[in-house]
Amino acid sequence: MRESESRYSNLSILLHWTIAALLIANVLVGGWMEDAEGPDKLGWFATHKSLGITIFVLTLVRLGWRITHPWPVLPPHMAGWERLLARGTHILFYLALLAIPLLGWAAASAGGAPTTDWFGLFPIGNLPLPRSENLGDALGGAHKLLVKAAYVLIGLHVLGAIKHQFLNRDGVLHRMLPIIPTPRD
């Protein structure tokens, strides 16, 4: 399961697409949670928190894998600014995927949210923060701001993949999505 020059390892691919799917699900659940009321709101909140904790843990696994298994080499034709943007975007993704769930969890904890269960299996307690509506609101605001920043990162990431697939035709997308054929000139 090593990274190679031509593609990411199966574990990297699995973690990438699993985290991506969980992010999409959590954005949807977060929206439903905001609009819900009463017991429905608590149910969506528990699901949102469970998904966020799962994303956090899988990101730690992915980060550990990345530290011990470096990225595949970028194509030699890439300009220095492109290399910097590609690596910088990936690093910012890791930071966001750790900070967003932690800020959400901290906001819920400071705001006095009830303890929830991770998908109904075991309890997820609150973080040891002082109970403060102001602190909870501030942390919640930071959580939402970072989610918006993550949207920008996702946009850059997708645009980069499209550029490599259709303009550069260099097979970069194939490295993370092997079902996509390598483009031919």
Number of C-alpha atoms within 10 A of each C-alpha: 9 16 18 14 12 16 21 22 18 14 13 22 16 14 18 16 13 13 20 14 12 15 17 11 15 21 15 13 20 18 12 16 20 11 11 15 12 7 9 13 16 16 16 22 22 22 22 25 24 21 22 25 20 18 24 21 15 18 21 15 14 20 17 11 15 13 10 10 17 12 17 16 11 14 13 8 10 13 10 10 9 13 15 12 15 16 14 13 18 15 13 14 18 16 14 20 23 20 17 24 24 18 20 22 24 22 28 25 24 24 22 16 17 14 14 20 15 19 15 11 8 9 12 18 14 18 14 9 15 12 15 14 15 12 18 24 15 16 23 21 15 17 22 15 12 18 18 12 15 19 11 13 18 16 12 15 17 13 12 16 18 15 15 18 19 12 9 15 15 17 22 23 23 19 20 20 15 16 9 12 12 15 15 7 6
